[in-house]
Amino acid sequence: KRRIGYNYRHRGFLLTDRVKAPLYWNRPMWEYLDSIKVYHEVDSWLKLIEMAGFHVKERRPYIRESHKNQKRCECFLKEHNVLQADTLVCMHPGSNISYQWKSDRFAQVGDFIMERLKAKVCISGGPDDADLVKKIASNMHAKPIVSNYRMNLSEYAELLRRANLLVSIDTCATHIASAVNTPVIALFGPGDPRIWRPYGEEHIVIRKKDAICIGCKKPKCTQEKHYCMDAISVEEVCKAVKNKL
Protein backbone atom coordinates (compact mmCIF):
# COMPACT_ATOMS: atom_id res chain seq x y z
CA LYS A 1 0.00 0.00 0.00
CA ARG A 2 2.99 2.30 0.47
CA ARG A 3 5.32 3.07 -2.38
CA ILE A 4 8.29 5.06 -1.12
CA GLY A 5 10.72 6.51 -3.61
CA TYR A 6 12.55 9.53 -4.93
CA ASN A 7 10.46 12.02 -6.84
CA TYR A 8 12.95 12.12 -9.67
CA ARG A 9 12.47 12.59 -13.40
CA HIS A 10 8.67 12.84 -13.09
CA ARG A 11 8.24 9.48 -11.34
CA GLY A 12 6.48 10.93 -8.31
CA PHE A 13 2.98 10.13 -9.59
CA LEU A 14 3.74 6.43 -9.01
CA LEU A 15 4.50 6.96 -5.32
CA THR A 16 2.49 7.34 -2.15
CA ASP A 17 5.52 8.71 -0.24
CA ARG A 18 7.52 11.12 -2.38
CA VAL A 19 11.06 11.83 -1.22
CA LYS A 20 12.99 14.77 -2.61
CA ALA A 21 15.82 13.46 -4.75
CA PRO A 22 19.41 14.49 -3.90
CA LEU A 23 20.24 17.78 -5.60
CA TYR A 24 23.58 16.46 -6.84
CA TRP A 25 22.21 13.54 -8.84
CA ASN A 26 23.45 13.68 -12.46
CA ARG A 27 24.84 17.18 -12.01
CA PRO A 28 28.51 18.05 -12.53
CA MET A 29 30.41 18.45 -9.30
CA TRP A 30 31.11 22.14 -9.83
CA GLU A 31 27.38 22.82 -9.64
CA TYR A 32 27.12 21.48 -6.08
CA LEU A 33 26.50 24.04 -3.37
CA ASP A 34 28.88 23.91 -0.41
CA SER A 35 25.88 23.49 1.88
CA ILE A 36 24.79 20.25 0.16
CA LYS A 37 25.76 17.08 1.98
CA VAL A 38 26.68 14.31 -0.44
CA TYR A 39 25.78 10.73 0.48
CA HIS A 40 27.02 7.45 -0.94
CA GLU A 41 24.43 5.88 -3.24
CA VAL A 42 24.05 2.93 -0.85
CA ASP A 43 23.08 5.26 1.98
CA SER A 44 20.70 7.24 -0.25
CA TRP A 45 18.70 4.11 -1.07
CA LEU A 46 18.83 2.65 2.43
CA LYS A 47 17.22 5.89 3.57
CA LEU A 48 14.03 4.71 1.85
CA ILE A 49 14.19 1.39 3.72
CA GLU A 50 14.51 3.25 7.00
CA MET A 51 11.58 5.50 6.10
CA ALA A 52 9.49 2.34 5.76
CA GLY A 53 10.25 1.58 9.41
CA PHE A 54 13.03 -0.98 9.05
CA HIS A 55 16.27 -0.88 11.02
CA VAL A 56 19.31 -1.56 8.83
CA LYS A 57 21.89 -3.56 10.78
CA GLU A 58 24.47 -4.01 8.03
CA ARG A 59 24.73 -1.22 5.46
CA ARG A 60 27.29 -2.85 3.23
CA PRO A 61 25.94 -4.80 0.23
CA TYR A 62 26.83 -8.47 0.29
CA ILE A 63 26.60 -11.19 -2.36
CA ARG A 64 26.23 -14.65 -0.86
CA GLU A 65 28.48 -17.46 -1.97
CA SER A 66 27.26 -19.73 -4.74
CA HIS A 67 28.86 -23.17 -4.60
CA LYS A 68 27.77 -23.94 -8.15
CA ASN A 69 29.40 -20.80 -9.53
CA GLN A 70 32.44 -21.28 -7.30
CA LYS A 71 33.06 -24.63 -8.98
CA ARG A 72 32.72 -23.02 -12.41
CA CYS A 73 35.17 -20.31 -11.37
CA GLU A 74 37.60 -22.94 -10.05
CA CYS A 75 37.43 -24.80 -13.35
CA PHE A 76 38.07 -21.58 -15.27
CA LEU A 77 41.12 -20.72 -13.13
CA LYS A 78 42.42 -24.31 -13.24
CA GLU A 79 42.33 -24.14 -17.04
CA HIS A 80 44.66 -21.14 -16.75
CA ASN A 81 47.00 -22.76 -14.22
CA VAL A 82 45.96 -20.60 -11.26
CA LEU A 83 46.59 -22.48 -8.03
CA GLN A 84 44.89 -21.83 -4.68
CA ALA A 85 48.16 -20.46 -3.29
CA ASP A 86 48.61 -17.99 -6.15
CA THR A 87 47.96 -14.29 -5.67
CA LEU A 88 45.34 -13.20 -8.19
CA VAL A 89 44.65 -9.62 -9.29
CA CYS A 90 41.72 -8.78 -11.55
CA MET A 91 41.78 -5.73 -13.82
CA HIS A 92 38.52 -4.36 -15.21
CA PRO A 93 39.03 -1.63 -17.84
CA GLY A 94 35.61 -1.29 -19.51
CA SER A 95 32.88 1.31 -18.99
CA ASN A 96 31.67 4.51 -20.66
CA ILE A 97 34.40 6.07 -22.81
CA SER A 98 34.96 9.06 -20.53
CA TYR A 99 35.52 6.74 -17.53
CA GLN A 100 38.20 4.66 -19.24
CA TRP A 101 41.95 4.74 -18.63
CA LYS A 102 44.43 4.27 -21.48
CA SER A 103 44.89 0.64 -22.48
CA ASP A 104 48.70 0.88 -22.61
CA ARG A 105 48.70 2.05 -18.98
CA PHE A 106 46.60 -0.89 -17.90
CA ALA A 107 49.08 -3.10 -19.76
CA GLN A 108 52.01 -1.58 -17.86
CA VAL A 109 50.24 -2.12 -14.54
CA GLY A 110 49.52 -5.72 -15.54
CA ASP A 111 53.18 -6.34 -16.37
CA PHE A 112 54.25 -4.79 -13.06
CA ILE A 113 51.92 -7.11 -11.14
CA MET A 114 53.05 -10.24 -12.99
CA GLU A 115 56.77 -9.53 -13.41
CA ARG A 116 57.61 -7.57 -10.26
CA LEU A 117 55.02 -8.82 -7.76
CA LYS A 118 54.86 -12.38 -9.16
CA ALA A 119 51.06 -12.46 -9.06
CA LYS A 120 48.59 -13.71 -11.66
CA VAL A 121 46.48 -11.17 -13.59
CA CYS A 122 43.00 -11.70 -15.02
CA ILE A 123 41.57 -9.02 -17.29
CA SER A 124 37.79 -9.07 -17.12
CA GLY A 125 35.03 -7.63 -19.26
CA GLY A 126 31.74 -8.30 -20.95
CA PRO A 127 31.14 -8.90 -24.69
CA ASP A 128 31.33 -5.16 -25.45
CA ASP A 129 34.76 -4.98 -23.81
CA ALA A 130 36.33 -7.77 -25.86
CA ASP A 131 38.40 -5.54 -28.16
CA LEU A 132 39.65 -3.42 -25.25
CA VAL A 133 40.60 -6.46 -23.17
CA LYS A 134 42.44 -8.07 -26.11
CA LYS A 135 44.29 -4.81 -26.78
CA ILE A 136 45.53 -4.64 -23.20
CA ALA A 137 46.55 -8.31 -23.21
CA SER A 138 48.42 -7.90 -26.52
CA ASN A 139 50.32 -4.86 -25.16
CA MET A 140 51.59 -6.80 -22.15
CA HIS A 141 54.94 -8.60 -22.11
CA ALA A 142 53.62 -11.17 -19.67
CA LYS A 143 50.66 -13.38 -20.55
CA PRO A 144 47.55 -12.52 -18.51
CA ILE A 145 44.34 -14.50 -18.17
CA VAL A 146 41.48 -13.16 -20.26
CA SER A 147 38.11 -13.73 -18.65
CA ASN A 148 35.26 -15.52 -20.35
CA TYR A 149 33.09 -12.80 -21.93
CA ARG A 150 30.02 -15.02 -21.46
CA MET A 151 30.55 -15.23 -17.70
CA ASN A 152 27.34 -14.23 -15.90
CA LEU A 153 27.29 -11.83 -12.96
CA SER A 154 27.12 -14.59 -10.35
CA GLU A 155 30.14 -16.34 -11.85
CA TYR A 156 31.99 -13.04 -12.06
CA ALA A 157 31.21 -12.36 -8.39
CA GLU A 158 32.88 -15.67 -7.50
CA LEU A 159 35.91 -14.77 -9.62
CA LEU A 160 36.25 -11.50 -7.72
CA ARG A 161 35.73 -13.32 -4.41
CA ARG A 162 38.72 -15.51 -5.28
CA ALA A 163 40.84 -12.48 -6.28
CA ASN A 164 43.13 -10.77 -3.80
CA LEU A 165 42.58 -7.37 -5.40
CA LEU A 166 40.63 -5.60 -8.16
CA VAL A 167 42.09 -2.72 -10.17
CA SER A 168 39.27 -0.99 -12.01
CA ILE A 169 37.90 2.23 -13.31
CA ASP A 170 34.66 3.64 -11.89
CA THR A 171 32.20 0.94 -12.95
CA CYS A 172 29.97 -1.84 -11.58
CA ALA A 173 32.87 -4.27 -11.07
CA THR A 174 34.06 -2.20 -8.08
CA HIS A 175 30.70 -2.66 -6.33
CA ILE A 176 30.60 -6.40 -7.01
CA ALA A 177 34.12 -6.70 -5.54
CA SER A 178 33.10 -4.73 -2.46
CA ALA A 179 30.08 -7.00 -2.02
CA VAL A 180 32.33 -10.09 -1.90
CA ASN A 181 34.88 -8.43 0.44
CA THR A 182 37.63 -8.02 -2.14
CA PRO A 183 39.65 -4.79 -1.84
CA VAL A 184 39.56 -2.41 -4.79
CA ILE A 185 41.81 0.22 -6.32
CA ALA A 186 39.34 2.43 -8.20
CA LEU A 187 40.40 5.06 -10.74
CA PHE A 188 38.01 8.02 -10.78
CA GLY A 189 37.66 10.92 -13.23
CA PRO A 190 34.18 12.03 -14.36
CA GLY A 191 32.37 10.40 -11.42
CA ASP A 192 32.06 11.55 -7.81
CA PRO A 193 33.69 9.01 -5.45
CA ARG A 194 31.63 10.30 -2.53
CA ILE A 195 28.60 8.83 -4.32
CA TRP A 196 30.03 5.94 -6.30
CA ARG A 197 33.20 4.68 -4.64
CA PRO A 198 33.13 1.00 -3.64
CA TYR A 199 31.47 0.78 -0.23
CA GLY A 200 33.90 0.15 2.64
CA GLU A 201 37.03 1.66 4.12
CA GLU A 202 39.58 -0.83 2.78
CA HIS A 203 39.40 0.44 -0.80
CA ILE A 204 41.71 2.99 -2.44
CA VAL A 205 40.39 5.72 -4.75
CA ILE A 206 42.90 7.37 -7.09
CA ARG A 207 41.69 10.69 -8.44
CA LYS A 208 43.44 13.90 -9.54
CA LYS A 209 41.44 16.67 -7.88
CA ASP A 210 43.23 19.45 -9.75
CA ALA A 211 42.50 18.00 -13.22
CA ILE A 212 40.39 20.28 -15.41
CA CYS A 213 36.65 19.47 -15.62
CA ILE A 214 36.92 16.77 -12.93
CA GLY A 215 33.55 15.30 -12.00
CA CYS A 216 31.59 16.18 -15.15
CA LYS A 217 29.71 12.82 -14.98
CA LYS A 218 29.40 12.75 -18.78
CA PRO A 219 29.56 9.34 -20.50
CA LYS A 220 31.63 10.83 -23.32
CA CYS A 221 34.44 13.34 -22.83
CA THR A 222 33.86 16.69 -24.57
CA GLN A 223 37.33 18.11 -23.92
CA GLU A 224 40.19 18.18 -26.41
CA LYS A 225 42.14 15.87 -24.10
CA HIS A 226 41.02 13.35 -21.50
CA TYR A 227 42.47 15.42 -18.67
CA CYS A 228 40.94 13.75 -15.63
CA MET A 229 41.88 10.15 -16.43
CA ASP A 230 45.15 10.90 -18.24
CA ALA A 231 46.37 12.69 -15.09
CA ILE A 232 46.44 9.33 -13.27
CA SER A 233 49.92 7.85 -13.69
CA VAL A 234 51.01 4.24 -14.00
CA GLU A 235 53.46 4.76 -11.13
CA GLU A 236 50.84 5.74 -8.56
CA VAL A 237 48.58 2.84 -9.51
CA CYS A 238 51.49 0.39 -9.24
CA LYS A 239 52.44 1.85 -5.87
CA ALA A 240 48.86 1.40 -4.61
CA VAL A 241 48.81 -2.20 -5.88
CA LYS A 242 52.14 -2.99 -4.16
CA ASN A 243 50.90 -1.50 -0.88
CA LYS A 244 47.67 -3.47 -1.01
CA LEU A 245 49.34 -6.78 -1.82
C-alpha positions in Angstrom: 0.0 0.0 0.0 3.0 2.3 0.5 5.3 3.1 -2.4 8.3 5.1 -1.1 10.7 6.5 -3.6 12.6 9.5 -4.9 10.5 12.0 -6.8 13.0 12.1 -9.7 12.5 12.6 -13.4 8.7 12.8 -13.1 8.2 9.5 -11.3 6.5 10.9 -8.3 3.0 10.1 -9.6 3.7 6.4 -9.0 4.5 7.0 -5.3 2.5 7.3 -2.1 5.5 8.7 -0.2 7.5 11.1 -2.4 11.1 11.8 -1.2 13.0 14.8 -2.6 15.8 13.5 -4.8 19.4 14.5 -3.9 20.2 17.8 -5.6 23.6 16.5 -6.8 22.2 13.5 -8.8 23.5 13.7 -12.5 24.8 17.2 -12.0 28.5 18.0 -12.5 30.4 18.4 -9.3 31.1 22.1 -9.8 27.4 22.8 -9.6 27.1 21.5 -6.1 26.5 24.0 -3.4 28.9 23.9 -0.4 25.9 23.5 1.9 24.8 20.3 0.2 25.8 17.1 2.0 26.7 14.3 -0.4 25.8 10.7 0.5 27.0 7.5 -0.9 24.4 5.9 -3.2 24.0 2.9 -0.9 23.1 5.3 2.0 20.7 7.2 -0.3 18.7 4.1 -1.1 18.8 2.6 2.4 17.2 5.9 3.6 14.0 4.7 1.8 14.2 1.4 3.7 14.5 3.3 7.0 11.6 5.5 6.1 9.5 2.3 5.8 10.2 1.6 9.4 13.0 -1.0 9.1 16.3 -0.9 11.0 19.3 -1.6 8.8 21.9 -3.6 10.8 24.5 -4.0 8.0 24.7 -1.2 5.5 27.3 -2.8 3.2 25.9 -4.8 0.2 26.8 -8.5 0.3 26.6 -11.2 -2.4 26.2 -14.6 -0.9 28.5 -17.5 -2.0 27.3 -19.7 -4.7 28.9 -23.2 -4.6 27.8 -23.9 -8.2 29.4 -20.8 -9.5 32.4 -21.3 -7.3 33.1 -24.6 -9.0 32.7 -23.0 -12.4 35.2 -20.3 -11.4 37.6 -22.9 -10.0 37.4 -24.8 -13.4 38.1 -21.6 -15.3 41.1 -20.7 -13.1 42.4 -24.3 -13.2 42.3 -24.1 -17.0 44.7 -21.1 -16.8 47.0 -22.8 -14.2 46.0 -20.6 -11.3 46.6 -22.5 -8.0 44.9 -21.8 -4.7 48.2 -20.5 -3.3 48.6 -18.0 -6.1 48.0 -14.3 -5.7 45.3 -13.2 -8.2 44.7 -9.6 -9.3 41.7 -8.8 -11.5 41.8 -5.7 -13.8 38.5 -4.4 -15.2 39.0 -1.6 -17.8 35.6 -1.3 -19.5 32.9 1.3 -19.0 31.7 4.5 -20.7 34.4 6.1 -22.8 35.0 9.1 -20.5 35.5 6.7 -17.5 38.2 4.7 -19.2 41.9 4.7 -18.6 44.4 4.3 -21.5 44.9 0.6 -22.5 48.7 0.9 -22.6 48.7 2.1 -19.0 46.6 -0.9 -17.9 49.1 -3.1 -19.8 52.0 -1.6 -17.9 50.2 -2.1 -14.5 49.5 -5.7 -15.5 53.2 -6.3 -16.4 54.3 -4.8 -13.1 51.9 -7.1 -11.1 53.1 -10.2 -13.0 56.8 -9.5 -13.4 57.6 -7.6 -10.3 55.0 -8.8 -7.8 54.9 -12.4 -9.2 51.1 -12.5 -9.1 48.6 -13.7 -11.7 46.5 -11.2 -13.6 43.0 -11.7 -15.0 41.6 -9.0 -17.3 37.8 -9.1 -17.1 35.0 -7.6 -19.3 31.7 -8.3 -21.0 31.1 -8.9 -24.7 31.3 -5.2 -25.5 34.8 -5.0 -23.8 36.3 -7.8 -25.9 38.4 -5.5 -28.2 39.6 -3.4 -25.2 40.6 -6.5 -23.2 42.4 -8.1 -26.1 44.3 -4.8 -26.8 45.5 -4.6 -23.2 46.6 -8.3 -23.2 48.4 -7.9 -26.5 50.3 -4.9 -25.2 51.6 -6.8 -22.2 54.9 -8.6 -22.1 53.6 -11.2 -19.7 50.7 -13.4 -20.5 47.5 -12.5 -18.5 44.3 -14.5 -18.2 41.5 -13.2 -20.3 38.1 -13.7 -18.6 35.3 -15.5 -20.3 33.1 -12.8 -21.9 30.0 -15.0 -21.5 30.5 -15.2 -17.7 27.3 -14.2 -15.9 27.3 -11.8 -13.0 27.1 -14.6 -10.4 30.1 -16.3 -11.8 32.0 -13.0 -12.1 31.2 -12.4 -8.4 32.9 -15.7 -7.5 35.9 -14.8 -9.6 36.2 -11.5 -7.7 35.7 -13.3 -4.4 38.7 -15.5 -5.3 40.8 -12.5 -6.3 43.1 -10.8 -3.8 42.6 -7.4 -5.4 40.6 -5.6 -8.2 42.1 -2.7 -10.2 39.3 -1.0 -12.0 37.9 2.2 -13.3 34.7 3.6 -11.9 32.2 0.9 -12.9 30.0 -1.8 -11.6 32.9 -4.3 -11.1 34.1 -2.2 -8.1 30.7 -2.7 -6.3 30.6 -6.4 -7.0 34.1 -6.7 -5.5 33.1 -4.7 -2.5 30.1 -7.0 -2.0 32.3 -10.1 -1.9 34.9 -8.4 0.4 37.6 -8.0 -2.1 39.7 -4.8 -1.8 39.6 -2.4 -4.8 41.8 0.2 -6.3 39.3 2.4 -8.2 40.4 5.1 -10.7 38.0 8.0 -10.8 37.7 10.9 -13.2 34.2 12.0 -14.4 32.4 10.4 -11.4 32.1 11.5 -7.8 33.7 9.0 -5.5 31.6 10.3 -2.5 28.6 8.8 -4.3 30.0 5.9 -6.3 33.2 4.7 -4.6 33.1 1.0 -3.6 31.5 0.8 -0.2 33.9 0.2 2.6 37.0 1.7 4.1 39.6 -0.8 2.8 39.4 0.4 -0.8 41.7 3.0 -2.4 40.4 5.7 -4.7 42.9 7.4 -7.1 41.7 10.7 -8.4 43.4 13.9 -9.5 41.4 16.7 -7.9 43.2 19.4 -9.8 42.5 18.0 -13.2 40.4 20.3 -15.4 36.7 19.5 -15.6 36.9 16.8 -12.9 33.5 15.3 -12.0 31.6 16.2 -15.2 29.7 12.8 -15.0 29.4 12.8 -18.8 29.6 9.3 -20.5 31.6 10.8 -23.3 34.4 13.3 -22.8 33.9 16.7 -24.6 37.3 18.1 -23.9 40.2 18.2 -26.4 42.1 15.9 -24.1 41.0 13.4 -21.5 42.5 15.4 -18.7 40.9 13.7 -15.6 41.9 10.2 -16.4 45.2 10.9 -18.2 46.4 12.7 -15.1 46.4 9.3 -13.3 49.9 7.9 -13.7 51.0 4.2 -14.0 53.5 4.8 -11.1 50.8 5.7 -8.6 48.6 2.8 -9.5 51.5 0.4 -9.2 52.4 1.9 -5.9 48.9 1.4 -4.6 48.8 -2.2 -5.9 52.1 -3.0 -4.2 50.9 -1.5 -0.9 47.7 -3.5 -1.0 49.3 -6.8 -1.8 
